[in-house]
């Protein structure tokens, strides 16, 4: 199975936030994108088990988005 994880920068809070329509209950945040990806990789199997998804392998597709304004 393939799962899409959205990683969005929350400028106001100063953290990256992970959510997914494919994985019920996934909402994580971290100040570091790399740390967030590692947390997601740990949480996915646990959440899939809680959601009674009987799978042995998951392909995770990470989509990141960050908006910055630059003065010129």
Phi and psi restraints in degrees (value plus and minus 20) as a CYANA .aco file:
   2 UNK   PHI    -133.9   -93.9
   2 UNK   PSI     115.4   155.4
   3 UNK   PHI    -146.5  -106.5
   3 UNK   PSI     111.5   151.5
   4 UNK   PHI    -117.4   -77.4
   4 UNK   PSI     108.4   148.4
   5 UNK   PHI    -135.8   -95.8
   5 UNK   PSI     105.6   145.6
   6 UNK   PHI    -114.4   -74.4
   6 UNK   PSI     105.3   145.3
   7 UNK   PHI    -134.6   -94.6
   7 UNK   PSI      92.3   132.3
   8 UNK   PHI    -143.6  -103.6
   8 UNK   PSI     113.7   153.7
   9 UNK   PHI     -98.6   -58.6
   9 UNK   PSI     103.3   143.3
  10 UNK   PHI    -118.4   -78.4
  10 UNK   PSI      77.0   117.0
  11 UNK   PHI     -81.1   -41.1
  11 UNK   PSI     -60.1   -20.1
  12 UNK   PHI     -81.9   -41.9
  12 UNK   PSI     -64.2   -24.2
  13 UNK   PHI    -106.7   -66.7
  13 UNK   PSI     -38.3     1.7
  14 UNK   PHI      52.1    92.1
  14 UNK   PSI      14.0    54.0
  15 UNK   PHI    -158.6  -118.6
  15 UNK   PSI     138.0   178.0
  16 UNK   PHI    -107.9   -67.9
  16 UNK   PSI     120.7   160.7
  17 UNK   PHI    -142.0  -102.0
  17 UNK   PSI     112.5   152.5
  18 UNK   PHI    -129.3   -89.3
  18 UNK   PSI     109.7   149.7
  19 UNK   PHI    -160.4  -120.4
  19 UNK   PSI     146.1   186.1
  20 UNK   PHI    -178.2  -138.2
  20 UNK   PSI     115.4   155.4
  21 UNK   PHI     -97.6   -57.6
  21 UNK   PSI     -38.7     1.3
  22 UNK   PHI    -105.5   -65.5
  22 UNK   PSI     -43.9    -3.9
  23 UNK   PHI    -141.4  -101.4
  23 UNK   PSI      81.1   121.1
  24 UNK   PHI     -80.4   -40.4
  24 UNK   PSI     109.5   149.5
  25 UNK   PHI      72.3   112.3
  25 UNK   PSI     -22.2    17.8
  26 UNK   PHI    -100.7   -60.7
  26 UNK   PSI      89.3   129.3
  27 UNK   PHI    -167.9  -127.9
  27 UNK   PSI      86.9   126.9
  28 UNK   PHI    -151.6  -111.6
  28 UNK   PSI     137.2   177.2
  29 UNK   PHI    -163.3  -123.3
  29 UNK   PSI     135.7   175.7
  30 UNK   PHI    -181.9  -141.9
  30 UNK   PSI     132.3   172.3
  31 UNK   PHI     -94.5   -54.5
  31 UNK   PSI     -35.7     4.3
  32 UNK   PHI    -138.8   -98.8
  32 UNK   PSI     112.3   152.3
  33 UNK   PHI     -83.4   -43.4
  33 UNK   PSI     -63.8   -23.8
  34 UNK   PHI     -81.7   -41.7
  34 UNK   PSI     -62.6   -22.6
  35 UNK   PHI     -84.8   -44.8
  35 UNK   PSI     -57.6   -17.6
  36 UNK   PHI     -85.4   -45.4
  36 UNK   PSI     -62.8   -22.8
  37 UNK   PHI     -80.0   -40.0
  37 UNK   PSI     -62.1   -22.1
  38 UNK   PHI     -83.8   -43.8
  38 UNK   PSI     -61.2   -21.2
  39 UNK   PHI     -83.3   -43.3
  39 UNK   PSI     -59.8   -19.8
  40 UNK   PHI     -82.8   -42.8
  40 UNK   PSI     -63.5   -23.5
  41 UNK   PHI     -83.2   -43.2
  41 UNK   PSI     -48.5    -8.5
  42 UNK   PHI     -99.9   -59.9
  42 UNK   PSI     -59.3   -19.3
  43 UNK   PHI     -94.4   -54.4
  43 UNK   PSI     -52.8   -12.8
  44 UNK   PHI     -75.2   -35.2
  44 UNK   PSI     -73.4   -33.4
  45 UNK   PHI     -79.4   -39.4
  45 UNK   PSI     -58.9   -18.9
  46 UNK   PHI     -84.7   -44.7
  46 UNK   PSI     -65.1   -25.1
  47 UNK   PHI     -87.7   -47.7
  47 UNK   PSI     -59.4   -19.4
  48 UNK   PHI     -83.5   -43.5
  48 UNK   PSI     -58.3   -18.3
  49 UNK   PHI     -85.7   -45.7
  49 UNK   PSI     -64.1   -24.1
  50 UNK   PHI     -82.3   -42.3
  50 UNK   PSI     -53.6   -13.6
  51 UNK   PHI    -105.0   -65.0
  51 UNK   PSI     -11.3    28.7
  52 UNK   PHI      39.2    79.2
  52 UNK   PSI      19.3    59.3
  53 UNK   PHI    -115.3   -75.3
  53 UNK   PSI      89.7   129.7
  54 UNK   PHI    -109.7   -69.7
  54 UNK   PSI      62.6   102.6
  55 UNK   PHI    -146.6  -106.6
  55 UNK   PSI     139.6   179.6
  56 UNK   PHI    -132.6   -92.6
  56 UNK   PSI     -33.1     6.9
  57 UNK   PHI    -169.6  -129.6
  57 UNK   PSI     118.7   158.7
  58 UNK   PHI    -151.4  -111.4
  58 UNK   PSI     113.0   153.0
  59 UNK   PHI    -115.9   -75.9
  59 UNK   PSI     104.8   144.8
  60 UNK   PHI    -128.4   -88.4
  60 UNK   PSI     105.2   145.2
  61 UNK   PHI    -128.0   -88.0
  61 UNK   PSI      92.9   132.9
  62 UNK   PHI    -113.3   -73.3
  62 UNK   PSI     108.4   148.4
  63 UNK   PHI    -138.5   -98.5
  63 UNK   PSI      98.8   138.8
  64 UNK   PHI    -130.2   -90.2
  64 UNK   PSI     129.8   169.8
  65 UNK   PHI    -164.4  -124.4
  65 UNK   PSI     108.3   148.3
  66 UNK   PHI    -165.4  -125.4
  66 UNK   PSI     107.8   147.8
  67 UNK   PHI    -128.9   -88.9
  67 UNK   PSI     110.3   150.3
  68 UNK   PHI    -151.7  -111.7
  68 UNK   PSI     123.5   163.5
  69 UNK   PHI    -123.8   -83.8
  69 UNK   PSI     113.1   153.1
  70 UNK   PHI    -140.0  -100.0
  70 UNK   PSI     110.2   150.2
  71 UNK   PHI    -104.9   -64.9
  71 UNK   PSI     114.4   154.4
